[in-house]
């Protein structure tokens, strides 16, 4: 069996996004204390130190999409949604009275999490 490749085939799928190439660099010397400060701030925003420095240089500030607390809260809500789905399936299969206490505990957890925010 031989491979037949047509020269005029078109690529399928989504077109590649064009990225601006970073051709220029600025060397920046920092003390260890300053570097650790930049690195910590970048990690808190989920960025690399170089990306953080670039954004701060060009824009003067960085707006995080989500804080670490918000990301943690979203993970907890996702887990609770999974638990709620499991309880709903259990209630549909064995009847609501058998699951009622679990649902009440679950609702209390949700209320507590929402009030803590």
C-alpha positions as semicolon CSV with decimal commas, in nm:
position;residue;x (nm);y (nm);z (nm)
1;X;0,000;0,000;0,000
2;X;0,148;0,331;-0,098
3;X;0,097;0,675;0,053
4;X;-0,073;0,907;-0,188
5;X;-0,028;1,269;-0,094
6;X;-0,190;1,540;-0,295
7;X;0,002;1,860;-0,324
8;X;-0,304;2,085;-0,320
9;X;-0,467;1,955;-0,002
10;X;-0,612;2,208;0,238
11;X;-0,552;2,188;0,610
12;X;-0,848;2,094;0,817
13;X;-0,949;2,227;1,155
14;X;-0,916;2,561;1,318
15;X;-0,659;2,797;1,168
16;X;-0,350;2,852;1,379
17;X;-0,358;3,170;1,584
18;X;-0,085;3,410;1,485
19;X;0,139;3,504;1,775
20;X;0,356;3,810;1,780
21;X;0,714;3,695;1,807
22;X;0,919;3,836;2,090
23;X;1,235;3,944;1,914
24;X;1,378;4,195;2,159
25;X;1,494;4,157;2,516
26;X;1,581;4,388;2,802
27;X;1,818;4,250;3,062
28;X;1,699;4,328;3,411
29;X;1,914;4,276;3,716
30;X;1,739;4,225;4,050
31;X;1,851;4,151;4,401
32;X;1,749;3,814;4,537
33;X;1,489;3,983;4,758
34;X;1,339;4,174;4,463
35;X;1,339;3,864;4,240
36;X;1,163;3,656;4,505
37;X;0,906;3,933;4,546
38;X;0,837;3,941;4,170
39;X;0,827;3,562;4,154
40;X;0,581;3,542;4,448
41;X;0,351;3,804;4,297
42;X;0,360;3,623;3,963
43;X;0,279;3,287;4,124
44;X;-0,015;3,442;4,310
45;X;-0,154;3,544;3,971
46;X;-0,070;3,211;3,808
47;X;0,197;3,362;3,584
48;X;0,566;3,318;3,521
49;X;0,798;3,587;3,655
50;X;0,900;3,700;3,304
51;X;0,539;3,727;3,192
52;X;0,457;3,925;3,508
53;X;0,752;4,162;3,450
54;X;0,651;4,212;3,085
55;X;0,291;4,296;3,175
56;X;0,397;4,533;3,452
57;X;0,643;4,706;3,220
58;X;0,396;4,753;2,936
59;X;0,073;4,815;3,127
60;X;0,183;4,921;3,474
61;X;-0,066;4,687;3,640
62;X;-0,206;4,339;3,610
63;X;-0,564;4,238;3,663
64;X;-0,598;3,876;3,760
65;X;-0,883;3,682;3,611
66;X;-0,951;3,508;3,941
67;X;-0,790;3,522;4,283
68;X;-0,662;3,205;4,448
69;X;-0,958;3,216;4,687
70;X;-1,202;3,241;4,397
71;X;-1,037;2,947;4,220
72;X;-1,057;2,744;4,541
73;X;-1,424;2,834;4,580
74;X;-1,494;2,729;4,219
75;X;-1,329;2,390;4,280
76;X;-1,543;2,341;4,590
77;X;-1,859;2,436;4,401
78;X;-1,767;2,193;4,124
79;X;-1,727;1,913;4,380
80;X;-2,058;2,007;4,540
81;X;-2,231;1,996;4,201
82;X;-2,100;1,643;4,157
83;X;-2,229;1,546;4,504
84;X;-2,567;1,703;4,429
85;X;-2,593;1,504;4,108
86;X;-2,517;1,182;4,295
87;X;-2,779;1,263;4,560
88;X;-3,037;1,342;4,291
89;X;-2,972;1,008;4,122
90;X;-3,001;0,830;4,456
91;X;-3,327;1,012;4,534
92;X;-3,472;0,917;4,195
93;X;-3,379;0,554;4,248
94;X;-3,464;0,494;4,613
95;X;-3,705;0,774;4,690
96;X;-3,666;1,117;4,841
97;X;-3,731;1,027;5,209
98;X;-3,418;0,810;5,220
99;X;-3,203;1,098;5,090
100;X;-3,374;1,388;5,271
101;X;-3,125;1,415;5,560
102;X;-2,828;1,408;5,325
103;X;-2,988;1,683;5,117
104;X;-3,045;1,900;5,425
105;X;-2,679;1,859;5,529
106;X;-2,572;1,941;5,175
107;X;-2,787;2,256;5,164
108;X;-2,635;2,369;5,495
109;X;-2,284;2,322;5,349
110;X;-2,375;2,536;5,047
111;X;-2,525;2,811;5,266
112;X;-2,218;2,814;5,488
113;X;-1,983;2,839;5,192
114;X;-2,184;3,123;5,035
115;X;-2,196;3,320;5,362
116;X;-1,820;3,277;5,417
117;X;-1,744;3,450;5,089
